[in-house]
Structure formats: structure tokens, C-alpha cells
Amino acid sequence: MKILALNCGSSSIKYKLFDVDRNYQVLAKGIAERIGQKSSSICQTIENKPEYRIEKYLPDHRAAMQALHQALAENKSGLSGDIGKVDGVGHRIVHGGERFRNPALINEEVLEQIKESAMFAPLHCQPNVTGVEVSRELLPDVPHVAVFDTAAHQTLEPKAFLYALPIEYYEKYKIRKYGFHGINHSYVANEAARILTKPLNDLKVITCHLGSGCSITAFEQGRSIDTSMGLTPLEGLVMGSRCGDLDPSIVLYLIEVIGLQVEQVRDLLNRKSGLLGLCGHNDMRDITEMAEKGDKRAQIAIEIFVYRTQKYIGAYAAALNGVDVIVFTGGIGENSPSIRARIMGNFGYLGAYIDQAKNKNNETMLSSDDSVVRLMNIPANEEMLIAQHAYTIITQSVKNKGKI
Ligand code: ADP
């Protein structure tokens, strides 16, 4: 069975095509980038062959989806040139609200519910909905499965997910912490346990997803018990262009005193803040280089990024009453020895020590031999989990109904 995993963002679509029968071997992977801009392109790698780029104007997600399907078909990626041979599609869906604790086979009803949940975070969810709609049109005869970024955090208890607002705002309007990046947090927590050959149920794990978006999750007995993002992916850590935690009164001040419109505030908090707002750049590679050359704004941006991350790790170690494993993942978490070393510099009191040589080489095990807490580097692989979930749902549904 061949499963296509799709991760549809606002200006990009990442995809991987897996052969389930060959132990989830990746037949092809790629990204359609800068959708809507003149410089858009598709970059694809077919099984062990060099990456190649197709420069092509992709005015919208529909065009991007068509182009990636064509790229897959043309390259005979185990599909004999026929995209119709994809047996199922797994979609990353950012917000599943309280309704979706598990992946779901997409039908009209499920799609309507996904659209309802998207109301909480339209900026992040609209591209997902478009992705599902276009993809169902292009591949109408295969099952499509929604895999939710919020689902793994539906295990949070009320003490972790309720905000201290009047309770009716939760009861009536479902305003609460949902948490995101759940697909990858679950994936790396399970990978950590697998690599350590221990059941995840027996480990206290803190997973730090540090990419363009950043979040931290605490796992106990195999379940997410707290996570840093909230109703939307705006709460928590300092991110590429998102502010993370703020005094909510700042929003009122921006509107009432500075005179910004609601839409301008949304844009400010999501697209102009974070590292970008603090130092004018959102790519940690550039910021690190600037800081090394003495740029004061870049230095303070990194300090704030590191400090906020440390505070959350400390808070989650307290929530867990100890920690066995801290995992780094995401573009920064996987690739930046200097940021990891700075973050871990403050946890000697927990018995957590980084090995500078292993850290410099981006090894999987980053902790020194005498470290009580295992520090690990595990690459994000959301598409793998999406494909695994899609396969499970599709085979269950075949068993249950005799057909899909
Ligand atoms: P996305 O959320 O878009 O998938 P990624 O997980 O790819 O984001 O992370 C993007 C971030 O990772 C960017 O800030 C980028 O600068 C950073 N990054 C990638 N490689 C490195 C590196 N070698 N050193 C520092 N930061 C890096």
C-alpha cells in the first residue's frame, strides 16, 4: 500500500510518499514552496536520487497540489507513472478542537467539523482545509485521513488546559488550551523510548520542538500532560515571527491606545513578532551569525529565546516531578549546537549535562555519560506518523465495513 502524507502550510506543501509494505520506505519526498509568489517552485527527491527543483509559478494551493501530483507521476516513483496508484492520503490538520482525539477518515461530516475547529485558528488552519478539498478532488477514489496536531494533547487535565477565565467561556465557547505540534511531539517521544529500549509509559519526557514554530510538551505515562501552545499556536515560546507568551493587556493597549485594527494586531503578533520583531530576522542561522559578529539585537533575541525555553523546561520538570529525557527536535533543535548548549547550561541542578563533542556533532545522544537526564536529538518526521495513522485508519475501515 502506498500512502501520500501531506502537510499543507500557508505558503508551502510538504509531502512524502511511503511504501507501507516496504517498512514505510520513502519513495519520494518534496516541498512546493512560496505558493502565490512568482518565485514558487517544487523541490523533489525520488528514492536515493539527487534532489531536483522544478521552477514553476504556483498561484495557489490547487496549482501546487496539481503540480506535485504531476511531479510524482512523471518520475515513476514506484507508481509506474500513474498517480492513481496512491492508495490513501494522510493530511496534517492543525486544529481538531475537542472533537478529534484520534485520526479520522474524512467524509463530508468530518470535513464540516474540521472547518468548525478551524475557526479557532484560521491563519493556521485554512491552508489545511484547502489542501484536503483540492486533494479529494484530485484523488476522489482513495480514502483521505485527517491526522490532528491537537489530538495528542487531548489527554491534558483541566488544571492544565483551562484558562482562569469565567468558566462559561470554556463551557459555551470552548476557549481552552489545545496545544499543537502534537504529531511530532508524539513521534519523537516514542522514538526516544524506542532508542532507549524502555516503554514510554515508564519515562518522564520533555520534548522541545524548536523550528519556525516552537513548543514544548511534557509526557508522563505515555501521555501529554502539558504543552506550551494554547487555544492557537501563538502561546508559549518565542518563535520565528510569533510572540509567544504576552500580558493579554498588551492586546488591549495596542487597540485602544496605539489605535491598531484587530487585523493589524493579528498580523503583528503572528507575523512581525518573535525573533523577527526583536532583531529583524527570523532565521536562526542568520541571527546566530549576526550575534557572533557583535550585533546587539541579535544577541538579545537569542538570549530571550533561550531564557523562555529554559523557563518552560524548568516548569515542566516541576510539573512532572522530575525528568528522565529531554528531546530536541525541529530545525533549530536538531541543527543548532550553540542554542542547545545555551539552553542546557542551566540544568545542572537536575543532573542534566550536555556532552560538548556529541552536541557539536549533532549526535542522537547529546548527554554526557554522567548525566542523570538523557538529552537527545531526534529529527522531526511528522509525515511518517501521518502515514502510519492513515494506514491504521484505512485498514480498520476496510475491516469494519468490508469496503471504504
Ligand atoms: P518549519 O516549522 O517551517 O518546519 P523548521 O523545523 O524547518 O521549520 O525550522 C526552521 C528553523 O530552523 C529556522 O529558524 C532555521 O534558521 C533553523 N535552522 C535550520 N538549520 C539550522 C542550523 N544549522 N543552525 C541554526 N538554526 C537552524
Boltz pocket constraint, residues with backbone or C-beta under 6 A from the ligand:
constraints:
  - pocket:
      binder: B
      contacts: [[A, 210], [A, 211], [A, 212], [A, 213], [A, 240], [A, 282], [A, 283], [A, 284], [A, 285], [A, 286], [A, 288], [A, 330], [A, 331], [A, 332], [A, 335], [A, 336]]
      max_distance: 6.0
